Amino acid sequence: MKDATAIVGIGETAFAKRLEASEKELALEAILNALDDAGIDASEVDGLASYTMESTDEVEIAKNIGAGDISFFTQVGYGGGAGPALIGQLAMAIATGQCKVGVAWRSRKRGSGGRPWTSTAEAPTVASSWTRPFGLLRPADEIAMLTRRYMYEYGATREHLANIALAVRKMANANPRAMMHERKLVREEYMASRWVSEPLCLFDCCLETDGALACVIVGRSHASDCRSHPVYIHSFGQGLPQQSHTMVNYFSDDPLTGPSAACAKSLYRSSDIGPSDLSVAQIYDAFTPLVLLSLEGYGFCGKGEAAAFTEDGALELGGRLPINTSGGGLSEAYVHGFNLINEGVRQLRGASVNQVTNAESCLVTGGEGVPTSAVILRN
């Protein structure tokens, strides 16, 4: 499937803490925007991919956009780990003739939605039954434990986490679409901010967002006929480590190796592009320390070296590896990472507000702490 398919359309809604439209209405807006960007009529759509956590199903999407007969549809689980897998699975379906025009989307009203993770009595999995009754309720609490262990083992500090938060906030400050567009962040403010789950402070945690995004994928032969510049899906991988049971691998002999390490094996096995060839990356950032695990897992540095990798503006525009150039989940919007996909496309179209010079390929990753996925996009 190497370079056999391309993303030819991207679309999104506004991002905000509270939007009046329903999740279905937001999904439809994003999908129709993506189809318009591609110059493709909705009647041509015959493939659909979404998250298992998506509230708007294939029937509602197909019916409301006026799609044709749907010959392929799929859903991918594990929230933030799913985004690139939607792209990869649609690409496989198109490359093998299961469908011709695929649409992937994510719509979410987390900003105005209810408050999850409030009960110590209810454990959604067997593994969490060992942790939730003792107060590990939220993803932030589990990632906080992982972060403390990382700090202990490798000498990382809050200064290193601040490097990540400040880098993506600078990206958002240049992005009019970003929720944090007009809210600058300085190191002193980061250091003084309130704890969410120590050692994670307010600015280590992603935004709570209402919004939706979508993209359109077609085969290579169809891509050149579309309205917008095609971005090719060069390589795709998913990763579920042998001992991955919870948000933090408590039961693993090596809890500081994330699922990205397993994903990277399949991603690079089928790729002509390696870490040293990538000049920009969109790395899933629900929490700042997850970026450290991904930098190591995808081969940008060695084990325990990611904290030092963030120093001297390495992740900022002009640094050795600019990341999350729209602001990412920390400062643009948090819609389970789908905005990272759209921003990867913009980078390779030369249309990003934080454009990396001569960007020819871009890594887009899903989350750490859950079964994950990644794609390499190229011109």
Secondary structure, DSSP 8 states (H G I E B T S, - for coil): -TTSEEEEEEEE---BS--SS-HHHHHHHHHHHHHHHHT--GGG--EEEEETT-SS-HHHHHHHHT-----EEEEE-SGGG-HHHHHHHHHHHHHTTS-SEEEEEEEEE-SSS---S--SS--SSTGGGGTGGGT--SHHHHHHHHHHHHHHHH---HHHHHHHHHHHHHHHHT-TTSTTTT----HHHHHHS-EEETTEEGGGB----EEEEEEEEEEHHHHTTSSS--EEEEEEEEE--TT--SSS-TTSS-TTS-THHHHHHHHHHT-S--GGG-S-EE---SBHHHHHHHHHHTTSS-TT-HHHHT-TTTTSTTSSS-B-TT-IIIII--STTHHHHHHHHHHHHT--TT--TT--EEEEE--SSSSEEEEEEE-
